[in-house]
Amino acid sequence: MRPAQVGRSMRAGGARYTRAMTRLVLLFVAGGIGTLARFGVNHWTRELTAGSFAETIHVWTINVNVVGCFLIGLLTPVLTRSAGVPEAWRLAILVGLLGGFTTFSTFGFELFGLLEKGQMLRAIAYVTLSCGLGLGAVWLGYSIGDRVVPATAAEVATDPAGEA
């Protein structure tokens, strides 16, 4: 290999490293922002529902997950179809921010707690509201996002999250 080729190869490797590190930093920061947003929304919702039935079915987790479902539905078509949105930013928002914001593991743990206490009706209400409202929020958000940035014929056949 000639010296000029070695230099180009090293610069190309450095550029790949820089892109990879940029993605990691964006995911890290966006995940932290999502986590702080979840903490704030949970705190606010707990204060609003203190002493009510909504408190007994963990409405704060339902709230965060429904909002997160709506946002991923809304932002997926907008971010994947809009020209000029770098993949690193799309991943930071959809994976980092919304991944830090939503709380499926908390949902599972709270459901387990309800079942362990024998609170079957509350557990059923919790699952039904979480899944039903979550699916409805994804559909609504995606419907709005699809109107903002309509799909091309080629995109209709692909996975909207870009994982196909």
Buried (B, 14 or more C-beta within 10 A) or exposed (E): EEEEEEEEEEEEEEEEEEEEEBBEEBBEBBBEBBBEBBEEBBEEBBEEBEEEEBBBBBBBBBBBBBBBBBBBBBBBBBBBBEEEBEEBBBBBBBBBBBBBBBBEEBBEEBBEBBBEEEBEEBBBBBBEBBBEBBEBBBEBBBEBBBEEBEBEEEBEEEEBEEEE
